[in-house]
Amino acid sequence: MTDENWTAGGCHCGTVRFRAKLVDGLNTARRCDCSLCAMRGAVAVSAVAEDFEIESGAEALTLYQFNTRVAEHWFCAHCGIYTHHRRRSDPSQYGINAACLDGVSPFDFECVIVNDGQLHPSDRKDGRDGVVGFLRYEKARPT
């Protein structure tokens, strides 16, 4: 990339390639505990929809939606990897699978905020921030 504000990424098989200008680098990393995210297990980072571009493989992307059908979850039809989703909580943003970013691993994050997806922010009336916990990764000490 010639523009240092953009980062590149793609699916496991390389069919889908994209670039994104992240809202605050990797500092927006988070997980969700909704039924889909709990099974998917990905760490997502944020980009404004206009700052996310599919560079190749758009025809290989498969859409999955459930419940209100506002969120759009995209997967590569060839390798099955979730690459990104349009958020229900803020449809002007995409959550991008951090593990799909070139050179990034979910194990790069020592601590990731877990948001309450069981009671979605759009449904919340209690004024709470929606954080239900933290996912921590600690490297094992060599034996």
N, C-alpha and C positions, 0 to 999 in steps of 0.2 A: 504494500500500500504506500502510496506517496503521501497521503494525508495522515499524519500521526494521530488524529482524533478518531479515525475509523479503525475498526478491528475486523479481521476476516474470520470466517468459520464455515463449517459444513457438517454434513452427516458422516456416519462411519464409513460408508462405501465411497464417498466423494461425489456422488451424483448431484447432491444439492450443495451449492456454495452460496454464501451470502456475505454481506458486510454490514456493519452496524456502527453507529456512533452512540456509545453508551452514555446514559444520562449522567452518571458519576463513576465512570470506570467500573471496577468490580465491587465498589462500595455498596451497591444496591442488592447484593447477593441475599437471597432468601429462599425459603421453602414454604410450602403450604401443606396443611393437613386435610384438605378435602379428599374425597374418595379417590379421585383420579391421581392427584399429586402424591398421596400416600403410597400408591402402587408404583407410580412412575419414578419417584425418588430423586428427581433432578433438582439442582440448584439453579435458580433463574436470576438473571440480571436484567436491567431495564434499558429500553431504548424507546424514544418517541417514534410513533409509526412512520413518520416521514424520514426518519434516520435509520431505516432498516430496508435493505435492498437485496432481493434474490438476484444473484449474478448468473447462476446456471442451475438447471434442474427443476425449475418451477413445475414442469409437467409431471414430475415424480412425487410432488408433495400431495399428501392425502389429509383431508380435513376430518377431525373428529369433534363433535359437539354433543353436549348432554344437558339435562335439566333445562335451564332458561334458554339455551342455545345462543347466548350472547358471546361467550368466550369461544375462540376458534383455536383449536389445538392442532398443530401441523406436524406430520411425520413423513419420513421418507418411505415411499411404498416399496423400495428395494431392500433396505437394511432395517427398517422399522424404528429408526432413531427419531425421537422427538427433538425437533430443532427450535421451535418457537411457538408462542401463542399470543393471540390478542386477548388482553385482559378484560374480564367482566367488570372488575372494580374500576377500571379506567380504560375504555376501548381506544383511547388515543395513544396507548402504549402497548408495546410488545414485551413479553417476558421471553428472554432468550436463554436456552439451555447453555449454561456456562461451560459445560464439558464439550460443547460443539465449537467453542472458540479456539482458534489455533493457539496451541501452547498453554491452554488452561485446563486444569483438572479439578474436579469437585474436592479433591483432597488438598488443594491449595488453600482452602478456607479453614481456619482453625475453629471458627464459630459462625454459624449461620442462623439468623432469625427464622423462626417458624411462625407463620401467620395462621390465624384461625380461618380455615376454609370450610369448617363445619358450619359455622355461622358467618356467612359471607359478609364482607364490609358493606355491600349494598343493602343487606338485610338488617344490619346492626342498628339498634336504636339506643344502646346503652352508653354510648360515648367512649367506650374503651378503645384502646389503640389496636386491638386485634392480635397482639403478640401472645402466643400460647406457650412458647418455649424457645429453646435453642438447641441446635444440633452441633455437637462438638466433635472434632477430629484431632486425635493426638497420635503422633507417630510412635510406634513401639521402639523401645530402647534395644539396641543390638545386644544379643546374648553372648 
